[in-house]
Amino acid sequence: MSILVKDLTALLSSEQVSTNETVLHQHGQDESYHEVAEPEVVVFPKNTEEVSAILRYANEHRIPVTPYGRGSSLEAHVIPYSGGMTIDFSLMNRILEIRPEDLLVVVEPGVSRLELNEALAKHGLFFSVDPGADATLGGMVATNASGTTTVRYGVMRDQVRDLEVVLADGTIMNTGSLAAKSASGYHLNGLFAGSEGTLGCFTKLTLRVYGIPEHVMAARATFNTIEEAVQAVTTVLQVGIPIARVELVDEESIRQVNRHDDMDFEEKPTLFLEFHGNEAGLKQDVEFTTELMNDAGCQSIQFETETAARNHLWEARHNLAYSYIHSNPGKKMMVTDVCVPISELSGAIHHAREQLEAVGLVGGILGHVGDGNFHALVMVDMDDEKEVELSNRFNESIVHYALSKNGTCTGEHGVGIGKQKYQEAEHGEAYNAMKLIKQALDPNNILNPGKIVKVD
């Protein structure tokens, strides 16, 4: 047993410290294509005080620390390339307080979004951010996660009212309050949301929640061109229709779903939409949306309110990633994540499809068209150096295109390792300010070192 393991066992207990080979391997990877790297030890704290003690010890002995939720990230945020220890927050999984009158909830970082929504449902409430995976809320704040509902409810940063954070030296602090707004001090909620464990470890989250909508309606609309589909959404947003989700899938991706799942969806650029509201309001929204869609060149549109019918309507969108994965056994999926102004989205998607065909790789394209974020799902044989090189070339091409349109290299997956090389090009002088912040809060560079920014 190493000195590190002995000291951590003395701080916690033997049950909270693991060097088990399987546990180390689990904490050396995420759901991405990035290279595996294992920590020396994994610790499982149960409360804020234990996290503080762990970080004080790590800071004193210059031991790298990587926070870990469920490992569902896509850019190697949780992979400990510097070794050291991983802090797994799975034992800090309590819902501490639900405040229906304030539309707030207080949770520990290990609570997952589905666990939270199950508890909220009995109060007629729900948590809005849906990244797809059943990620932990701590991890979602750390990466400033978002997803299909962003167009209506915003990203993870918009839901954060307060964070209890343990800094690198073990100091425990709060970044906000319960107040709905504040003009006092620097906006620390915004700083720590999206910091990917490089500035501190979250031990308590106060988050905004919403009332469950009275009615939900889904729609699927087809167009002859991507430009028409994007213009239709732009018009819907401009007139203020409260659309809750709006997804765009390109023609080739629809064709892939039809081939793999033996479906007969119309093989055209397709919008998948969802509306939340009351019955009377939704009726007006549907009528107005139909009119606007037709004016933009919509070829067909279908609405559904029953749960089973809504799910069937969205089937092509939900099945897209699986159809590529199952059709390409032995390959890993690389998911790109650029975001551009909505006015530039059509051009960005066309450019991505052209580049994908140019490098000869198989992949689909789908977008959260309401906020300008889109993904290319690229299948890569990680044992084939040429395919890996081509996939990296493709990714760089669409990132540089997005940056040329004043967009960003990552809309919702975060930086981690995969997007780090674009940080200076995207942020310019602001990148140096970020490095100064990192050095001020973590002078020994123990917190998730090598992620987001590189410091000396």
N, C-alpha and C positions, 0 to 999 in steps of 0.2 A: 504494500500500500504506500503510495507516494505521500510526501509531506502535505501537498495540496489537498488530497483526499482526506487525510487525517485531520487537518485543520478545519475543513468544511464540515466534516462529521461532528467535530466538537462544537461548531457554531450551530448546527441544525440537529440532525439525528441520522443514524445509519440508513433509515428508510427513505430519507430525503436526498441522499447522495448516491449516484449510480455511475459505475464504470462498466456496466454490463455491455457486452459487445453489440447486442441487438439494439439496446437503447442508444448507444453512441452512434450507430449507423443510421438509426431513425432521425437523429438530430443533426446529421451531417448532410441532409438533402432537403429539397422542397419539391414542388410539383413542376419544376422547370427542367430545362435541358442542361443546366449548368453543372459543372464538375462537383462531385461529392468530396467533402472534407469533414472529418469527424472532430468533435471536441475531445479534450482529455477527460472531462468529467461533466455530468449533468446534475444540476441541483433543482429541487422542487420546493420552493418556499411556500409557506402557508399564510403569511401576512406581511404587512408593510415593514415591520420591524426586522423581520428576517431578511427581506430584500436589502434593507439599509445595511445590515451587518455584513451581508455578502459583498456589497459594493465597497464598503469601507475596507474590507480585507483585500479585495481585488485591487483597489486603488493603491493601497499601501505596498502591495507586492508586485504591482505592474502586470497583472494577469488579465488578458483579454476576456471580455464578457459579451456573449451574444444572447439577447432575449429571444424567446421562442413561444409561439402560440400553438398553432396546429400544423405548421409547415405547409400551408396552402399557397404561399407566395410564389411568384413567377419570375423573380429576378435575383434569386440567391440571397435575399435579405437575411435569412436565418442560417445560412451556411457559414460556419466558423473557420474561415480560411487562415486566421491567425492562431488557431488552436484555442487553448485556454478552456474556459468553462461556458456552458450554455445554461441559462436560467429558464426553466420550463415553468410556465405559469398555470398549468392545468389544475393545481390544487387550490388556486385562488379563483374560484368559480362560483362565488355567491352573488345573487341579486340582493343587494343590501337594502334598497328602498325603492318603492314605486310611488310617485307623487302625481296622481291623476289630475289634481287641480292645477298643478304647475306644468303638466305635460312633460315631466322629467322622470328619469330613472337613474339610480346610482348603482353601479355594478363593479365587480372586480374584473381584471383584464382577461381572465380565463373563461368567462361566459361567452358562449357562441351566440350568433344572431338568431338562430332558430330556437335555442333555449330561451332567449329573452322574449321572442315573439310568442312562444307558448305561454309564458307567464303573463305577458301583457294582455293576451286575448280575453281573459276573464274580466279585465277592466275596460274592454272596448277600445284598446289601444294597440298600436303596432310600431315597430321600429322600421324606418323606411329604406335604409341603405341595403342594397342587395347585390353583392359582387358575384353571385353565382355559387361559390363555395360556402359551406357552413363554417366560415372563419371565426376566430375569436374576435371580440370587440376591441381588445387591446391591440391585436395585430392590425385590425382595420383602421384604428386611429393612427397607428405607427406608419402605415403606408398611405394615409389619406385615401382610403378605398372609396370606390363609388360603383356604379353599375347602371342597370337599365332604368332605374327610377330617378336618376340625377336631374333629368329635364324638369321634373316637378318638385322634388324635395331637396335637391342639392347633394353635395359630396359629404364625406365623413366629417371634414373640418367644420361644416355648417351645423352639425349636430352637437358639437362639443360645447358644453357650458362651463365645465371645470375638469381639471385633471389633477390627481395627486401623483406627483412625480418624485422618484428618488434619483438624485444626481450622482455623478461618478464618485464623489467623496462620501456618499451615504446621507447627505442632507435631504430631508423630506420637505417638499413645498407644494403649494397649490397654485394653479395657473389662472383660476377664475373664481366664480361665485355662482349662486343660484339665480342672480339677477338676469333678466332677459336681455339687458343691454348695459354697457358700461363705457364711459369715456375716460377711465382712470388707468394710467400706466400703459406700458407696452402690451401688445396683444400676444401674450404668451401662449394662449390656446392655439393660435395660428402658427406659432413657431414650432411647438412640440408635435402638433398633428402633422404627420408626414416626415418626421425626423428619423424614422426607421431604427429606433433604438440607439442612435448615435449621440444623443444629448442627455438621455435619462431613461429610466424604466417606469412605466405607468403601473400604479398599484390600485388606483380607484378612478372610475370614469363617471362623470355626470353628463348624461346625454338627453337630447330632445327626442320626444316621441310624439305620435300623432293619433288622432281618432281614426278607427277603422272606417273606411268609406261605406256609405249606405249601399251603394251599387257599384259594380265593376263591369265594364264592357270592353271587349277586345275586338280588334278589327285587323283585316289583312287586305292590303291594296297593291295592285300591280301596275307597273308603268312600262312604257317602251324604252325609256332611258333613265339613267341615274340622275341626270340633270333635272328631269321632270319630278322625280321622287323627292329630291332635296328641295326643290322650289316649293313643292306642295307643303312640306313640313315647315319651311320658313314662313310661308303665308299663314299656316295654322298658328304658329307661335306669335306672329306679329299681331294677329287679331285678338290674342289673349285667351284662346281656348285652353283650359287647364288639362293638357294631355299629361298622363302619368308615365308612360313609356312610349318610345318610338324607335324602332330598330330597322335598319336597312340591310338587306342581304342581296349581293349581286347575282347576276344571271347564272354565272358558272357555278356558284355555290348552291343555288337552287337545283341545278342540274345534277350536282353531286348527291344531294339528298334523295332525289328521285331515283338515281341509279342504285344507291346503296339500300334504301329503305323500300324500294318498289312502290314509290308514290307517284302521283301524277299532278304535282303542283305546276302551275303555269311557269314556264322557264323564262321569266322576265325579272328585272329589278323589282324587289318586293319590299313593301313597308309592313311592319308588324306594330300595331298600336294598342294602347290600353288607356282607358279613361276611368277616372274615379270621381264620384260625386253622388248627388241625390237623383231620384228617378226623373223629376221634371227637368233638372238641369242637364242631365245626360241626353235626354231626348232632343233638346235644343242643340247641344254640342254635336250630336251625331248628324243632325240635319245640316248644320253649318259646315261641318267637316266634309261631308259628302259633296256639298256644293263646291267647296274650295278644291277638293281633290279632283273633281271632274274638270274644273276650270284649268287645272295644271296638267291635264292629259291622262288622268287615271283611266286604265282600261277595265278594271273591275275592282269592286270593294265589297267586303262581306263583314257584317257585325254579328257578335254573339254575346249573350249575357250568362248563360248557364256554364258552370265550371267545366264540365266535360267538353262542351263545345268550344269554350275559350281555349282550353288546352290543345284541342285538335287544330284549331285555327293557327296556333303558334308553333305547331309541331316541327315545321321545317326550321324555324329559328332555334328551337331547343335541341334538335337532333344534329345540327350542323357539325359541331366539333366531334361528336361521337362517330358520325358517318366517315369523317376523314381518318380518325384514329383506327377504327375497325377495318377500314379499307387499306390501311398501310401498316400491317403487323411488323413489329421489329423497329419501327421508327418512332422518334420522339416528336412532340408538337412544340414548335417555337411560336409564341404568340407575340406579335408586335402590338404597339400601344400608342401610336402618335395621336395628337389632337391638333386640329387646325380651326381657324375661324369657319363658321358654317358656310360662309360665302365661298370658301376654298375647298369644301369637302368633295364636291364632284370631281374636280381636277385631281385631288389627292388620291381618291379611290381609283380613278382611271390610271394614274401613274403607277399605283401599287400593282394593279392587275397586269399592266404592261411589263413591269419589272419582274413580276413573278413568272410570267411566260418567257421572258428573255433568259432567265437563269435556268429555266426548265424544271422547276420544282412544283410539286403538287401542293395546292393550298386553297383555302376559302377566304372570303372577305366579308366582314359584317361590321356594321357601325351603329353607335349610339347617335343617330343622326341629329337628335335634338340638341346635342352639345358639341358636335364636331369631332368626337372621338371614334376611331375605328380600329379594328384589329384584322391583321392577316394571320390566318392559322396555317402555318407552314410545316409540312411533314419532312423530317430530316433523319437520315441514318447517321447517328453520331459516331459510328465506326468508319464512315466514309469521309476521309479528309476533304475530298472535293465538294461533297454535298454540304459539309459544315462551312467551308469557305464560301460557297455560293449563297448559303442562307445568311451568313454574316454580311456579304456584299449587298444582298437584297434589303436586309434590315437597315444598313447604313444609308442606302439610297432613299428609302422612304423617310427616314429620320431627317436627312439633309433637306429633302423636299419640304417637310413640315416646318423645319426651322427657317427655310427661305420664305415661307409664308407667314412668319412671325407666330408659329405654333410652338408645340412642345414635343420632346422626345417621348414623354410618358403622360398619358391622361389620367391613369388610375392604377397602374400596376406598381409604380414606384421606381426608384433608381437602382438600389442594390448594387450589384456588380455589372449587370447587363447594360445599363444606361449611363454608367459613371463617365465613360469616355466622352459623352456629349455635353457634360455639365458646363465646362468652361465656354464652349462655343455657344450654348444657349443663354447663359447668364452673364457672360462678360465680367465686368468689374464686380458685379454682385456675387460672383463665385468666391472672390477673395473675402468679401464680407462674411459669407457663410463659413469659410475656413477660420476666420477670427472668432466667430461665435462658437464653433466647435472647440477651438483651443482655449477659450475662456471658461467653458462649462466642463470640459474634459481635458485638462492640460496634459494628462498622462496617456491620452488616447487609448483608453481601455474599452470604451463602449462601442461595440460593433465596428472595430477598426477596419478601414479600407472601404467602407460603404459611403455612398453619396459624395463625400469630399475626401481628398487625400491630403493629409497634413504631415509635416516633417516630424 
